[in-house]
């Protein structure tokens, strides 16, 4: 009998966690966010038009809670899509696993870093 | 001499485009639409970082009919994501037992849909009320 003292650990749970968090966040608030930023704010429907002013949106991005919300929404939405796209492409046998990982998780990781960088550059 | 001839079930190349797998494909791709909407928001963040002129152009793009069409499609995909997310949720979580009885999958799905509706509606209501009061 072979006893392995150090079991091989999988990275998958990390991606499942990000996928699940993004899935739940988008399921609960996604439709409202699209209605708000895609229709209400650009056309001034139901909200004052100054809500979409540069100064207003910048103030939101300066606020630490605003920063956190922006970061969570953008990065978790990306991780959610990345996991789903990865598993679907894997099932479609669209390419080798490493390539698919780079094209999905890799892109999500890169865009998460860009989001973090922009939020830090915009300042407090 | 015996020759081994294992049976290989054939799999059509585009199996995912046919029933019943098409429902799976559409469900998974609705999750990808979530990421596409994230990209729309990231584009806004980039324009915000670049300055007022870039942000004004972002506003113009978002006010265009093309943007409305894209957002309408994103909204449809997002709603399908909400519907299917809570349909699969009871299948992926441990059994929930309350007062010695298992809560049915249909009930968990219904609770999920209701919470999604309440969260989105309350969020929009808070934004509108904030706008009216400010």
Interface residues (C-beta under 8 A of the other chain):
Chain A: X22 X23 X24 X26 X27 X28 X29 X30 X31 X32 X33 X34 X35 X36 X37 X38 X39 X40 X41 X42 X43 X46 X47 X48 X51 X52 X54 X57 X58 X61 X70 X73 X74 X75 X77 X78 X80 X81 X82 X83 X84 X85 X87 X88 X91 X92 X108 X111 X114 X115 X118 X119 X121 X122
Chain B: X16 X25 X28 X29 X31 X32 X33 X34 X35 X36 X37 X38 X39 X40 X41 X42 X44 X45 X46 X48 X49 X52 X55 X56 X59 X62 X63 X67 X68 X70 X71 X74 X75 X78 X79 X81 X82 X85 X86 X112 X115 X116 X119 X120 X121 X123 X124 X127 X128 X131 X134
